[in-house]
Amino acid sequence: MMLGTVDMIHVSGGGDGVLTKGHHPAFGAGYQVGLADKIKKATDLPVIAVGMLDDALVADFVLESQQADLVAIGRGLLRDPHWWLNAQQRLGLTAQQMQDLPPSYARGY
């Protein structure tokens, strides 16, 4: 039997619900990033972090601090289909610096 290789690990602790009676995770921005960081260090493989990372500043911090190689935005993209454009603006980029900005949107940013 030939085993495949793993290119990247998407790390989630489940995110919601009661773990055992009286115990549930503390929810907050980046609350699962620590799990991704531990897996990254233990396996030396790239990881995708999850866990309320829809604030561009938090997502950017996770990437800059190398706790994860990618971040999953999930619900943030459901709420805001222009998340990528708005995140770039939140990070201080001008319309001229932004990636993937349709020319017709430039005046809006």
The first five atom37 places (N, CA, C, CB, O) and aatype in JSON, in Angstrom:
{
  "aatype": [12, 12, 10, 7, 16, 19, 3, 12, 9, 8, 19, 15, 7, 7, 7, 3, 7, 19, 10, 16, 11, 7, 8, 8, 14, 0, 13, 7, 0, 7, 18, 5, 19, 7, 10, 0, 3, 11, 9, 11, 11, 0, 16, 3, 10, 14, 19, 9, 0, 19, 7, 12, 10, 3, 3, 0, 10, 19, 0, 3, 13, 19, 10, 6, 15, 5, 5, 0, 3, 10, 19, 0, 9, 7, 1, 7, 10, 10, 1, 3, 14, 8, 17, 17, 10, 2, 0, 5, 5, 1, 10, 7, 10, 16, 0, 5, 5, 12, 5, 3, 10, 14, 14, 15, 18, 0, 1, 7, 18],
  "atom_mask": [
    [1, 1, 1, 1, 1],
    [1, 1, 1, 1, 1],
    [1, 1, 1, 1, 1],
    [1, 1, 1, 0, 1],
    [1, 1, 1, 1, 1],
    [1, 1, 1, 1, 1],
    [1, 1, 1, 1, 1],
    [1, 1, 1, 1, 1],
    [1, 1, 1, 1, 1],
    [1, 1, 1, 1, 1],
    [1, 1, 1, 1, 1],
    [1, 1, 1, 1, 1],
    [1, 1, 1, 0, 1],
    [1, 1, 1, 0, 1],
    [1, 1, 1, 0, 1],
    [1, 1, 1, 1, 1],
    [1, 1, 1, 0, 1],
    [1, 1, 1, 1, 1],
    [1, 1, 1, 1, 1],
    [1, 1, 1, 1, 1],
    [1, 1, 1, 1, 1],
    [1, 1, 1, 0, 1],
    [1, 1, 1, 1, 1],
    [1, 1, 1, 1, 1],
    [1, 1, 1, 1, 1],
    [1, 1, 1, 1, 1],
    [1, 1, 1, 1, 1],
    [1, 1, 1, 0, 1],
    [1, 1, 1, 1, 1],
    [1, 1, 1, 0, 1],
    [1, 1, 1, 1, 1],
    [1, 1, 1, 1, 1],
    [1, 1, 1, 1, 1],
    [1, 1, 1, 0, 1],
    [1, 1, 1, 1, 1],
    [1, 1, 1, 1, 1],
    [1, 1, 1, 1, 1],
    [1, 1, 1, 1, 1],
    [1, 1, 1, 1, 1],
    [1, 1, 1, 1, 1],
    [1, 1, 1, 1, 1],
    [1, 1, 1, 1, 1],
    [1, 1, 1, 1, 1],
    [1, 1, 1, 1, 1],
    [1, 1, 1, 1, 1],
    [1, 1, 1, 1, 1],
    [1, 1, 1, 1, 1],
    [1, 1, 1, 1, 1],
    [1, 1, 1, 1, 1],
    [1, 1, 1, 1, 1],
    [1, 1, 1, 0, 1],
    [1, 1, 1, 1, 1],
    [1, 1, 1, 1, 1],
    [1, 1, 1, 1, 1],
    [1, 1, 1, 1, 1],
    [1, 1, 1, 1, 1],
    [1, 1, 1, 1, 1],
    [1, 1, 1, 1, 1],
    [1, 1, 1, 1, 1],
    [1, 1, 1, 1, 1],
    [1, 1, 1, 1, 1],
    [1, 1, 1, 1, 1],
    [1, 1, 1, 1, 1],
    [1, 1, 1, 1, 1],
    [1, 1, 1, 1, 1],
    [1, 1, 1, 1, 1],
    [1, 1, 1, 1, 1],
    [1, 1, 1, 1, 1],
    [1, 1, 1, 1, 1],
    [1, 1, 1, 1, 1],
    [1, 1, 1, 1, 1],
    [1, 1, 1, 1, 1],
    [1, 1, 1, 1, 1],
    [1, 1, 1, 0, 1],
    [1, 1, 1, 1, 1],
    [1, 1, 1, 0, 1],
    [1, 1, 1, 1, 1],
    [1, 1, 1, 1, 1],
    [1, 1, 1, 1, 1],
    [1, 1, 1, 1, 1],
    [1, 1, 1, 1, 1],
    [1, 1, 1, 1, 1],
    [1, 1, 1, 1, 1],
    [1, 1, 1, 1, 1],
    [1, 1, 1, 1, 1],
    [1, 1, 1, 1, 1],
    [1, 1, 1, 1, 1],
    [1, 1, 1, 1, 1],
    [1, 1, 1, 1, 1],
    [1, 1, 1, 1, 1],
    [1, 1, 1, 1, 1],
    [1, 1, 1, 0, 1],
    [1, 1, 1, 1, 1],
    [1, 1, 1, 1, 1],
    [1, 1, 1, 1, 1],
    [1, 1, 1, 1, 1],
    [1, 1, 1, 1, 1],
    [1, 1, 1, 1, 1],
    [1, 1, 1, 1, 1],
    [1, 1, 1, 1, 1],
    [1, 1, 1, 1, 1],
    [1, 1, 1, 1, 1],
    [1, 1, 1, 1, 1],
    [1, 1, 1, 1, 1],
    [1, 1, 1, 1, 1],
    [1, 1, 1, 1, 1],
    [1, 1, 1, 1, 1],
    [1, 1, 1, 0, 1],
    [1, 1, 1, 1, 1]
  ],
  "atom_positions": [
    [[0.84, -1.17, 0.0], [0.0, 0.0, 0.0], [0.89, 1.24, 0.0], [-0.96, -0.01, 1.21], [1.8, 1.36, 0.82]],
    [[0.61, 2.15, -0.92], [1.39, 3.38, -1.01], [0.69, 4.48, -0.2], [1.58, 3.82, -2.49], [-0.5, 4.73, -0.37]],
    [[1.44, 5.11, 0.65], [0.89, 6.21, 1.43], [1.16, 7.52, 0.71], [1.48, 6.23, 2.85], [2.22, 7.7, 0.12]],
    [[0.2, 8.43, 0.77], [0.35, 9.74, 0.16], [1.15, 10.66, 1.07], [0.0, 0.0, 0.0], [1.51, 10.31, 2.19]],
    [[1.39, 11.84, 0.57], [2.08, 12.83, 1.36], [1.11, 13.93, 1.76], [3.28, 13.41, 0.58], [0.06, 14.11, 1.14]],
    [[1.47, 14.63, 2.78], [0.66, 15.74, 3.26], [1.4, 17.02, 2.92], [0.39, 15.64, 4.8], [2.57, 17.19, 3.27]],
    [[0.71, 17.92, 2.24], [1.32, 19.2, 1.86], [1.06, 20.28, 2.9], [0.8, 19.64, 0.52], [1.89, 21.17, 3.1]],
    [[-0.1, 20.21, 3.54], [-0.49, 21.25, 4.5], [-1.57, 20.68, 5.4], [-0.99, 22.54, 3.76], [-2.32, 19.79, 5.0]],
    [[-1.64, 21.2, 6.64], [-2.64, 20.73, 7.59], [-3.55, 21.89, 7.97], [-1.96, 20.12, 8.86], [-3.09, 22.95, 8.38]],
    [[-4.86, 21.67, 7.84], [-5.87, 22.64, 8.24], [-6.26, 22.27, 9.67], [-7.13, 22.64, 7.26], [-6.85, 21.22, 9.89]],
    [[-5.94, 23.14, 10.63], [-6.07, 22.8, 12.04], [-7.3, 23.44, 12.65], [-4.82, 23.23, 12.81], [-7.45, 24.66, 12.63]],
    [[-8.18, 22.61, 13.2], [-9.36, 23.09, 13.91], [-9.63, 22.18, 15.09], [-10.59, 23.17, 12.98], [-9.53, 20.96, 14.98]],
    [[-9.97, 22.78, 16.2], [-10.32, 22.01, 17.38], [-11.81, 21.77, 17.48], [0.0, 0.0, 0.0], [-12.29, 21.31, 18.52]],
    [[-12.55, 22.06, 16.44], [-13.99, 21.85, 16.47], [-14.77, 23.13, 16.64], [0.0, 0.0, 0.0], [-15.84, 23.3, 16.06]],
    [[-14.22, 24.03, 17.42], [-14.73, 25.39, 17.47], [-15.92, 25.72, 18.31], [0.0, 0.0, 0.0], [-15.96, 26.8, 18.9]],
    [[-16.89, 24.86, 18.39], [-18.06, 25.24, 19.16], [-18.65, 24.03, 19.85], [-19.11, 25.92, 18.27], [-18.31, 22.89, 19.54]],
    [[-19.53, 24.29, 20.75], [-20.18, 23.2, 21.45], [-19.51, 22.88, 22.77], [0.0, 0.0, 0.0], [-18.4, 23.33, 23.06]],
    [[-20.2, 22.11, 23.54], [-19.73, 21.72, 24.87], [-18.78, 20.53, 24.73], [-20.92, 21.36, 25.8], [-19.12, 19.53, 24.1]],
    [[-17.61, 20.64, 25.31], [-16.65, 19.53, 25.26], [-17.08, 18.44, 26.23], [-15.22, 20.02, 25.6], [-17.21, 17.28, 25.84]],
    [[-17.29, 18.8, 27.45], [-17.88, 17.93, 28.46], [-18.75, 18.83, 29.32], [-16.77, 17.18, 29.32], [-18.62, 20.05, 29.25]],
    [[-19.61, 18.27, 30.09], [-20.53, 19.06, 30.89], [-19.76, 20.1, 31.71], [-21.37, 18.15, 31.81], [-18.86, 19.76, 32.48]],
    [[-20.13, 21.36, 31.52], [-19.49, 22.44, 32.26], [-18.2, 22.97, 31.64], [0.0, 0.0, 0.0], [-17.59, 23.88, 32.19]],
    [[-17.77, 22.41, 30.53], [-16.53, 22.85, 29.89], [-16.79, 23.19, 28.42], [-15.44, 21.75, 30.0], [-17.34, 22.38, 27.67]],
    [[-16.4, 24.35, 28.03], [-16.48, 24.74, 26.62], [-15.34, 25.7, 26.34], [-17.87, 25.4, 26.29], [-14.82, 26.35, 27.25]],
    [[-14.94, 25.78, 25.07], [-13.8, 26.65, 24.76], [-14.14, 28.12, 24.98], [-13.34, 26.44, 23.31], [-15.29, 28.53, 24.81]],
    [[-13.14, 28.9, 25.34], [-13.29, 30.35, 25.45], [-13.17, 30.92, 24.04], [-12.23, 30.99, 26.43], [-12.11, 30.8, 23.41]],
    [[-14.23, 31.52, 23.54], [-14.23, 32.04, 22.17], [-13.67, 33.44, 22.13], [-15.64, 32.02, 21.59], [-13.98, 34.27, 22.99]],
    [[-12.86, 33.71, 21.13], [-12.3, 35.03, 20.89], [-11.45, 34.98, 19.65], [0.0, 0.0, 0.0], [-11.1, 33.91, 19.16]],
    [[-11.12, 36.14, 19.14], [-10.33, 36.2, 17.91], [-9.04, 35.41, 18.06], [-10.01, 37.67, 17.55], [-8.24, 35.66, 18.96]],
    [[-8.84, 34.45, 17.18], [-7.62, 33.64, 17.18], [-7.58, 32.54, 18.22], [0.0, 0.0, 0.0], [-6.51, 32.01, 18.52]],
    [[-8.74, 32.19, 18.79], [-8.73, 31.24, 19.9], [-8.21, 29.85, 19.54], [-10.11, 31.11, 20.44], [-7.9, 29.07, 20.44]],
    [[-8.1, 29.51, 18.26], [-7.56, 28.2, 17.89], [-6.17, 28.27, 17.27], [-8.5, 27.53, 16.92], [-5.61, 27.25, 16.87]],
    [[-5.61, 29.46, 17.2], [-4.29, 29.64, 16.58], [-3.21, 28.85, 17.31], [-3.92, 31.13, 16.54], [-2.3, 28.31, 16.68]],
    [[-3.3, 28.77, 18.61], [-2.32, 28.01, 19.39], [-2.23, 26.55, 18.96], [0.0, 0.0, 0.0], [-1.15, 25.96, 18.96]],
    [[-3.37, 25.97, 18.58], [-3.37, 24.59, 18.1], [-2.58, 24.48, 16.8], [-4.82, 24.09, 17.89], [-1.77, 23.56, 16.62]],
    [[-2.81, 25.43, 15.89], [-2.08, 25.42, 14.61], [-0.58, 25.58, 14.84], [-2.6, 26.55, 13.69], [0.22, 24.9, 14.21]],
    [[-0.22, 26.47, 15.75], [1.19, 26.71, 16.05], [1.85, 25.44, 16.58], [1.34, 27.86, 17.07], [2.97, 25.12, 16.19]],
    [[1.18, 24.73, 17.46], [1.74, 23.49, 18.02], [1.91, 22.42, 16.94], [0.83, 22.95, 19.14], [2.93, 21.73, 16.91]],
    [[0.92, 22.28, 16.07], [1.01, 21.3, 14.98], [2.15, 21.67, 14.03], [-0.33, 21.2, 14.21], [2.9, 20.8, 13.59]],
    [[2.26, 22.95, 13.72], [3.33, 23.44, 12.82], [4.7, 23.09, 13.38], [3.21, 24.97, 12.62], [5.56, 22.58, 12.67]],
    [[4.89, 23.35, 14.67], [6.19, 23.08, 15.3], [6.46, 21.58, 15.42], [6.24, 23.72, 16.68], [7.61, 21.15, 15.28]],
    [[5.42, 20.8, 15.67], [5.61, 19.36, 15.86], [5.85, 18.63, 14.55], [4.39, 18.77, 16.55], [6.55, 17.61, 14.52]],
    [[5.29, 19.14, 13.45], [5.38, 18.41, 12.19], [6.3, 19.07, 11.17], [4.02, 18.26, 11.59], [6.72, 18.42, 10.21]],
    [[6.61, 20.32, 11.36], [7.39, 21.11, 10.41], [6.69, 21.19, 9.04], [8.79, 20.51, 10.24], [7.33, 21.33, 8.0]],
    [[5.36, 21.09, 9.08], [4.55, 21.23, 7.87], [3.81, 22.57, 7.92], [3.54, 20.05, 7.73], [3.53, 23.07, 9.01]],
    [[3.49, 23.14, 6.77], [2.68, 24.35, 6.76], [1.29, 24.06, 7.33], [2.56, 24.92, 5.33], [0.74, 22.97, 7.14]],
    [[0.72, 25.05, 8.03], [-0.6, 24.88, 8.62], [-1.51, 26.05, 8.27], [-0.48, 24.75, 10.15], [-1.06, 27.16, 7.98]],
    [[-2.8, 25.76, 8.3], [-3.84, 26.77, 8.12], [-4.51, 26.93, 9.48], [-4.88, 26.37, 6.98], [-4.99, 25.96, 10.05]],
    [[-4.55, 28.16, 9.98], [-5.19, 28.43, 11.27], [-6.62, 28.9, 11.06], [-4.4, 29.49, 12.06], [-6.95, 29.51, 10.04]],
    [[-7.46, 28.61, 12.03], [-8.87, 29.03, 12.02], [-9.19, 29.64, 13.38], [-9.82, 27.82, 11.7], [-8.36, 29.65, 14.29]],
    [[-10.4, 30.14, 13.5], [-10.87, 30.59, 14.82], [-11.1, 32.08, 14.93], [0.0, 0.0, 0.0], [-10.34, 32.78, 15.6]],
    [[-12.14, 32.56, 14.28], [-12.54, 33.97, 14.36], [-11.41, 34.91, 13.94], [-12.98, 34.31, 15.79], [-11.07, 35.86, 14.65]],
    [[-10.84, 34.63, 12.8], [-9.72, 35.42, 12.27], [-10.17, 36.44, 11.24], [-8.68, 34.5, 11.65], [-9.4, 36.82, 10.36]],
    [[-11.42, 36.89, 11.33], [-11.95, 37.79, 10.31], [-11.52, 39.24, 10.47], [-13.43, 37.72, 10.31], [-11.81, 40.06, 9.6]],
    [[-10.84, 39.59, 11.55], [-10.26, 40.93, 11.68], [-8.9, 40.89, 10.97], [-10.11, 41.36, 13.2], [-8.04, 40.09, 11.32]],
    [[-8.73, 41.75, 9.99], [-7.5, 41.75, 9.19], [-6.26, 41.92, 10.03], [-7.56, 42.85, 8.15], [-5.22, 41.33, 9.72]],
    [[-6.34, 42.72, 11.08], [-5.16, 42.94, 11.93], [-4.78, 41.67, 12.69], [-5.43, 44.08, 12.93], [-3.59, 41.38, 12.84]],
    [[-5.76, 40.93, 13.15], [-5.49, 39.66, 13.85], [-4.92, 38.64, 12.88], [-6.78, 39.11, 14.52], [-3.93, 37.98, 13.17]],
    [[-5.55, 38.51, 11.71], [-5.08, 37.55, 10.7], [-3.65, 37.88, 10.29], [-6.0, 37.56, 9.46], [-2.81, 36.98, 10.16]],
    [[-3.37, 39.16, 10.09], [-2.02, 39.59, 9.7], [-1.01, 39.27, 10.8], [-2.01, 41.1, 9.39], [0.1, 38.83, 10.5]],
    [[-1.39, 39.48, 12.05], [-0.5, 39.17, 13.18], [-0.15, 37.68, 13.2], [-1.14, 39.59, 14.51], [1.0, 37.31, 13.41]],
    [[-1.16, 36.84, 12.99], [-0.94, 35.38, 13.0], [0.08, 34.99, 11.92], [-2.28, 34.62, 12.78], [0.96, 34.17, 12.16]],
    [[-0.06, 35.58, 10.75], [0.87, 35.28, 9.66], [2.25, 35.86, 9.9], [0.32, 35.81, 8.34], [3.25, 35.18, 9.7]],
    [[2.31, 37.11, 10.34], [3.6, 37.77, 10.59], [4.37, 37.09, 11.71], [3.38, 39.24, 10.94], [5.6, 37.02, 11.66]],
    [[3.66, 36.59, 12.73], [4.33, 35.92, 13.85], [4.66, 34.46, 13.53], [3.46, 35.99, 15.1], [5.22, 33.75, 14.36]],
    [[4.31, 34.03, 12.33], [4.6, 32.68, 11.83], [3.97, 31.58, 12.67], [6.09, 32.47, 11.77], [4.5, 30.47, 12.76]],
    [[2.83, 31.89, 13.29], [2.09, 30.86, 14.01], [1.32, 29.97, 13.04], [1.13, 31.49, 15.01], [0.92, 28.85, 13.38]],
    [[1.11, 30.48, 11.82], [0.45, 29.72, 10.75], [0.94, 30.26, 9.42], [-1.11, 29.83, 10.86], [1.47, 31.37, 9.33]],
    [[0.75, 29.45, 8.39], [1.19, 29.83, 7.05], [0.04, 30.42, 6.23], [1.78, 28.63, 6.33], [0.26, 31.21, 5.31]],
    [[-1.17, 30.04, 6.57], [-2.38, 30.59, 5.97], [-3.42, 30.74, 7.06], [-2.9, 29.68, 4.81], [-3.35, 30.07, 8.1]],
    [[-4.39, 31.61, 6.83], [-5.51, 31.73, 7.76], [-6.8, 31.51, 6.98], [-5.52, 33.14, 8.47], [-6.92, 31.92, 5.83]],
    [[-7.75, 30.85, 7.62], [-9.07, 30.63, 7.02], [-10.01, 31.68, 7.59], [-9.6, 29.18, 7.3], [-10.11, 31.85, 8.81]],
    [[-10.69, 32.39, 6.71], [-11.54, 33.49, 7.13], [-13.0, 33.05, 7.26], [-11.42, 34.64, 6.15], [-13.75, 33.66, 8.03]],
    [[-13.42, 32.05, 6.54], [-14.74, 31.44, 6.65], [-15.92, 32.38, 6.8], [0.0, 0.0, 0.0], [-16.36, 32.99, 5.83]],
    [[-16.42, 32.49, 8.01], [-17.63, 33.28, 8.26], [-17.44, 34.75, 7.9], [-18.04, 33.16, 9.71], [-18.39, 35.41, 7.49]],
    [[-16.23, 35.26, 8.05], [-15.97, 36.64, 7.66], [-16.23, 36.87, 6.18], [0.0, 0.0, 0.0], [-16.73, 37.93, 5.79]],
    [[-15.9, 35.89, 5.35], [-16.16, 35.98, 3.92], [-17.65, 35.83, 3.6], [-15.36, 34.93, 3.16], [-18.14, 36.39, 2.62]],
    [[-18.35, 35.07, 4.42], [-19.8, 34.96, 4.23], [-20.48, 36.29, 4.52], [-20.38, 33.85, 5.13], [-21.4, 36.7, 3.81]],
    [[-20.02, 36.97, 5.57], [-20.59, 38.26, 5.93], [-20.16, 39.38, 4.99], [-20.21, 38.62, 7.35], [-20.91, 40.32, 4.75]],
    [[-18.95, 39.28, 4.45], [-18.4, 40.34, 3.61], [-17.67, 39.72, 2.42], [-17.46, 41.25, 4.41], [-16.5, 39.37, 2.55]],
    [[-18.34, 39.59, 1.27], [-17.68, 38.99, 0.11], [-16.5, 39.81, -0.4], [-18.67, 38.79, -0.99], [-15.72, 39.33, -1.22]],
    [[-16.37, 41.06, 0.05], [-15.24, 41.91, -0.33], [-14.2, 41.96, 0.8], [-15.73, 43.34, -0.68], [-13.42, 42.91, 0.91]],
    [[-14.2, 40.93, 1.64], [-13.3, 40.92, 2.81], [-11.86, 41.21, 2.4], [-13.38, 39.57, 3.52], [-11.19, 42.0, 3.05]],
    [[-11.39, 40.58, 1.34], [-9.99, 40.71, 0.92], [-9.66, 42.16, 0.61], [-9.71, 39.83, -0.3], [-8.59, 42.65, 1.0]],
    [[-10.55, 42.86, -0.07], [-10.31, 44.26, -0.39], [-10.37, 45.12, 0.87], [-11.33, 44.75, -1.43], [-9.51, 45.98, 1.08]],
    [[-11.38, 44.89, 1.69], [-11.53, 45.68, 2.92], [-10.38, 45.42, 3.9], [-12.86, 45.36, 3.59], [-9.96, 46.32, 4.62]],
    [[-9.89, 44.19, 3.92], [-8.76, 43.86, 4.8], [-7.51, 44.62, 4.39], [-8.49, 42.34, 4.78], [-6.77, 45.12, 5.24]],
    [[-7.28, 44.72, 3.09], [-6.11, 45.46, 2.62], [-6.2, 46.93, 3.02], [-5.97, 45.33, 1.1], [-5.21, 47.55, 3.4]],
    [[-7.4, 47.48, 2.91], [-7.59, 48.88, 3.32], [-7.37, 49.02, 4.82], [-9.0, 49.38, 2.92], [-6.74, 49.98, 5.27]],
    [[-7.9, 48.07, 5.61], [-7.73, 48.12, 7.08], [-6.25, 48.06, 7.46], [-8.5, 46.94, 7.75], [-5.84, 48.62, 8.47]],
    [[-5.47, 47.37, 6.64], [-4.03, 47.26, 6.9], [-3.25, 48.48, 6.4], [-3.48, 46.0, 6.25], [-2.03, 48.53, 6.5]],
    [[-3.97, 49.46, 5.85], [-3.33, 50.72, 5.49], [-2.89, 50.85, 4.04], [0.0, 0.0, 0.0], [-2.22, 51.83, 3.69]],
    [[-3.24, 49.9, 3.19], [-2.85, 50.01, 1.79], [-3.74, 51.02, 1.07], [-2.93, 48.63, 1.09], [-4.94, 51.14, 1.35]],
    [[-3.16, 51.73, 0.16], [-3.92, 52.64, -0.69], [-4.49, 51.85, -1.86], [-3.03, 53.83, -1.2], [-4.09, 50.71, -2.1]],
    [[-5.41, 52.45, -2.57], [-6.0, 51.78, -3.73], [-4.92, 51.38, -4.74], [-7.04, 52.7, -4.4], [-5.03, 50.34, -5.38]],
    [[-3.89, 52.2, -4.88], [-2.81, 51.89, -5.82], [-1.98, 50.7, -5.36], [-1.91, 53.11, -6.0], [-1.37, 50.03, -6.2]],
    [[-1.94, 50.42, -4.08], [-1.14, 49.32, -3.53], [-1.92, 48.01, -3.43], [-0.61, 49.69, -2.16], [-1.32, 46.94, -3.33]],
    [[-3.24, 48.08, -3.47], [-4.07, 46.91, -3.23], [-3.99, 45.9, -4.37], [-5.51, 47.33, -3.02], [-3.88, 46.27, -5.54]],
    [[-4.04, 44.62, -4.0], [-4.07, 43.54, -4.97], [-5.51, 43.19, -5.31], [-3.31, 42.29, -4.44], [-6.39, 43.27, -4.45]],
    [[-5.74, 42.81, -6.54], [-7.04, 42.31, -7.0], [-8.17, 43.34, -6.92], [-7.42, 41.12, -6.19], [-9.34, 42.97, -6.87]],
    [[-7.83, 44.62, -6.91], [-8.85, 45.67, -6.86], [-9.33, 45.98, -8.28], [-8.28, 46.97, -6.17], [-8.55, 46.48, -9.1]],
    [[-10.59, 45.68, -8.58], [-11.08, 46.01, -9.92], [-10.98, 47.52, -10.15], [-12.56, 45.52, -10.11], [-11.31, 48.3, -9.25]],
    [[-10.54, 47.94, -11.32], [-10.39, 49.38, -11.58], [-11.65, 50.18, -11.26], [-10.01, 49.6, -13.03], [-11.56, 51.31, -10.78]],
    [[-12.8, 49.61, -11.53], [-14.05, 50.33, -11.26], [-14.33, 50.5, -9.77], [-15.2, 49.6, -11.91], [-15.18, 51.32, -9.4]],
    [[-13.64, 49.77, -8.9], [-13.81, 49.89, -7.45], [-12.84, 50.88, -6.83], [-13.64, 48.54, -6.79], [-13.04, 51.28, -5.68]],
    [[-11.81, 51.27, -7.55], [-10.7, 52.05, -6.99], [-11.17, 53.31, -6.27], [-9.72, 52.42, -8.08], [-10.66, 53.64, -5.2]],
    [[-12.14, 54.02, -6.83], [-12.6, 55.25, -6.19], [-13.28, 54.97, -4.85], [-13.57, 56.01, -7.11], [-13.36, 55.85, -4.0]],
    [[-13.77, 53.77, -4.66], [-14.4, 53.39, -3.39], [-13.4, 53.11, -2.27], [0.0, 0.0, 0.0], [-13.76, 53.05, -1.1]],
    [[-12.15, 52.95, -2.65], [-11.1, 52.66, -1.67], [-10.1, 53.79, -1.64], [-10.39, 51.34, -1.99], [-9.14, 53.73, -0.88]]
  ]
}
